[in-house]
Amino acid sequence: MSNTMIALYVLLGILVLFLLCIVSFIVARKFKQIATEKGYDADKLHVFAMCFWLGIIGYLYVIALPNKKQ
């Protein structure tokens, strides 16, 4: 395998990781908004960090939060 191909694969890997981070950031922001709409202080619960770093576990946490606004 030539050095050009290796460099291309490394660049492609970095691009994929960058795109995954962007998607995770957008989804985490949305789930933070959902937690706020449910009546929680999302900053106090660290919802964004949980959703960004833990992924599906953080999403399930926000989904399981009971609705305080009724």
N, C-alpha and C positions, 0 to 999 in steps of 0.2 A: 504494500500500500504506500502510495507516495505521500510526501509531506503536504502537498496541496489538498489531498483528500482528507487527511487528518485535520488540517486547519479548517476545512469546510465543515466537517462533523462537529468540531468544537464550537465553531460559530453558530451552527444550527442548534446545538444543545443550549448555548447561552440564550439564543433567541427564544427558544421554547420555554426556558425557565423564566425569562422576562415576561412573556405573555401570560404564563400561569400566575405570576405575581400580580399582574394587572387585573386579571379576572378575579383572583382571590380578594384583592383590594376592593373592587366594585361590589362583589357579593357581600363582603363584610360590612361595607357602608350601608347597604340595603338592609341587612339584618339588624344593624344598629338602629336604623330608622323604624323598623318593625318593633323592636323592643321599646322604643320611645312611644310609639303609637299605642302599645299595650299599657302604658302608664308607668314605665320604669325609668329611672335615671340611668341611661345606658353607659354614661361615663363612669358612674360609681360601680356598676357591675362589670366593667371592662369587656363589654360585649364585642366591640370591634376587635380587640386583641384576641379574644377567644375564637371568634369566627375566622380571623385571618390566620392564626397560627395552628389551630386545631382542626379547621375545616369542618367536616361533617359533624363532628362531636359538638362544636360550637353552634352549628345550625340547629341541631336537635335540641340543644339547651334553650335557645331562643324560642323554638317552636313549643317547647314544654312549659314555658313561663305562663302562669295563669294571667288572664286579662284583668287588670285592676280597674279599668274604665268600664262602667256599666250604668 
